[in-house]
Amino acid sequence: MSRVYDTKTTSFNSEGLLPQVEYAFQSVGKATPTLGVLTKQGSSFHLNIGVILAAKKLMLSKLLAPDKWGDKLYKIDEHVVCSVCGMAADALVLIDVARKVAQHHSYTFGEPVPLERLVQEISTSLHYHTQYGSTRPFGASILFAGYDKVKGYQLQCTDPGGNYTAWKAHVLGANNANGTSFLKEEYKDDISLEEGLQLALKAMCKTLDSTHPKPEDCKRACECSCICGAEEGGRRGEDCDAYS
């Protein structure tokens, strides 16, 4: 009976679920893991000093030309970077949408787009593709790390259903339960940027298939990027070479 609903992207099944959207979530849950960590200075929410993104490197052919931002980490604007999880082709479409939204806002208002506004636009596009029979849900989730004058540094995440949420730390992809469990135990509200880098690396180790991964193996298997700036309002997107 369930197969009757499986072929339709807009029909709820007898359990009140959209099967195609659930399959999109499964696609994300089986993908190469990625995570984000929000770092702070002090206990106040408004004193965030940076956001870290980490992702497992894809083991591709050595004949491929290197890409500075890799296959998981992408720059949206000067104040926003993101990490993708799921089907790469789907994620790249969403990244193009995000870049257009950022540039349109900057051209129209003469200032960088607020991160939540950007994420709302992406989530709207994701939700649109769950409502019409001529489309299918995107099989990708995106972690956005960014800065704006209103809310400071933020970590936001979208999902295939069109929802978006703000996080202090979050893990997507295969073995995400292990990484999430570790972050719940180790994350602190007053974590520094350097401590956040170490925490992100250790959390990524928990998502690797190896039972007892070595620190040097984790460093080789992971790539990191961060949005940070010590001065008030400072921001920059950069690779964390020491942890690449």
N, C-alpha and C positions, 0 to 999 in steps of 0.2 A: 504493500500500500504506500509505503514511504516514497517509492520511485515515482509515483504520480506527482509528488511535490518537488522531487529533486530536479526535474527538467524545467521547472518554472522559477525564475529569479524573484518573482514578486508575490508568490503564494505562500501563506503560512501553512505549516503542517498541523497535524492534530495536537501537537505539543505546544503550539504557539510560537514556533521558531521559523525563520527563513533558512532552509537548508543550504542554499548557495552562499549565504553570508556566513553560516557556521563553517562551511568548507573553506572559505577565505580565511577565517580565524585559524583553522587547522594548518593552512599553508604558512601562515606567519609563525605558528608554534613549532613548525618543523624546520624553519630556516636557520641560517647561520646566526648565532647570537650577537646581540649588541646591547649596550646599557648606557645609562647616563647618571651622573652624580652632581647634585647641587652643593656647592661649598659655601661656607659662611665665615664671618668674622664676628664672634659674639653670638648671643642667642636671639637677637632681633632679626625678624624676617627681612627688614629693609637694609641689612648690612651684608647681603650676599656679595661675594667677591669673584665668583666665577662658576662656570658650568663645564663639566668634563663629559665627553662622549668617548666610549671605547667600543671596538668591534673586533671580531675575529677575522683575520685576513683570509681571503679565499685562496685556496691552494690551486692556482692556475698554471698553465704552461709557462716556462721560463722564456719562451719565445715572444710572449706578449710584451708590448711596449709598456713601460711603467707609467702610472698615473699618480700625480701628486696627491689627489684626494681619494685615491683607491676606488674600490667598488662598493664601499659601505658608507663612507663619509663624504659629504658634499657641502659646498659653500652656497648659501642662498643669497646673502648680501653681506656687507661688511660687518654687520652686527648679528648675523644668524648663520649657524651651521646645523647640519642635520645628519642623522644616521638612519639608514633604511634597513628594514627586515622584511623578507618575503620575496616575491617575484620581482626581479630587477627591472624588467621592462615596465611593469606597472608602476614601480617606484619612480622611475625616470620621468614618466608622464606627470606624476604629481610634483616632482621637483621643478619641472618646467613651468607648471601652473604657479608654484610658490614664487619662483623668480619673477614671473610676469606680474604677479600681485605686488611684490616688493618694489619693482621698478615703477609700476603705475602709481602706487601710493607716493613714492618719492618724487615723481614728476609732478603729480597733482598738488601735493601739500608741501613740498620742499623739505621734507624731513623723513627719516627712516620709518618704516612701517612698524607699529607696535607688534610684538610677537603674538599676542593673543588674537589680534585682528588677522594676522597671516594664517594662524592655525585654524581659525574659524572658516576662512575661505577654503582651505584644503578639506576640512571636515564636511563642508557643504557639498563639495564636489564628490567626496566619498559617499555621502548619503544619497545624492542624486542617482548614483549608479546602483542603488538597491531598490529603486522605485519604478523602474521602467523595464518592460520585457525585452526591449531591444539592446539592453546593456547587461553587463555582469559586474558583480562587486570587484573592487581592486583587491588583489591578493597581497597586500603590503600594508605595513604600519611604519610610521616615521616618528623618530624622536627628534624634537627640535630643541636646540640650545641657543638662547639669545638674550639680548639686553634691550631694554627700553627705559625711557625717562620716568615712566609711571610706576612700573613694578620691578625695575631693576633686572637682575639676572634671573632667568626662569628656565625650567625644564618642562616641556609640554610634549604630549604623545597623542597621536591619532590612531584610530583602528579602522578596519574595513567596514564597520557598520556606520561610520560617520560620527562617532563620539570622539571627544578630546578631553584630556585630563592633565592637570598639573601635578608634578611629582617632586619629591626631594631626591629620590633615587628610584630607578626603574630598570627592569631587565626584559628584553624581548627575545624570542627565538627558542631554539632547542635548549633543553635543560634549564629553562628560565626559572623553574621552581627552586633549583639548587642555588642559583645566584641570588634570587629574591630572599630565600631563607638566610643566606649569609649576610646580605645587606640589612635585614631586619635586626640582626644581632649586633652588627658592627657599626652601623651608621650612627653618627652623632650630629646634633643640630649645629654644634660649633666647629665642625670639621674644617680644617684649612685646605687651601688649594693643593699643597704638597701631599697632605694626608689623603685628600680625595683621589689623587692620582694613584697612590699606593692601594687604596681601597678598591678603586675601579679595576686595577690589575688583578688583585686577589679574587674579586668577584668573577672576573672573566675566567680565571683558573677553574672556578667551580663549575663553569658551564662546559668545559672541555671534556671530551670523551674519555680521556685518560683517568685512571683511578687515582694516581698520585702524581700529578703533573709537577715538574720542576719549575722554579721561578724563571730560569733562563728560557725554558720552552714557552712559557706564557708570554714573555716579552717578544719572542720571535713570532708568536702566533697572533699577536694583537697589534692594533693600531689605535692611536688616540688623537683627539683634537679637543681644544678648549676655547671657550669664550671667556676672556678675563681682562682685568685692568685694575691696577692698584689705585690710580687717581679717580676722583669722583667723576662718574660719567664715562670713565675710560672703558674701552672695549676693543677687542681684536679677536679675530679667528686665527688660530695657528695650530700647526702640528706639534705634538709633544714628542720630539725626536728621541728623547731618552727612553721612551716607553713604546717606540715603534718596532 
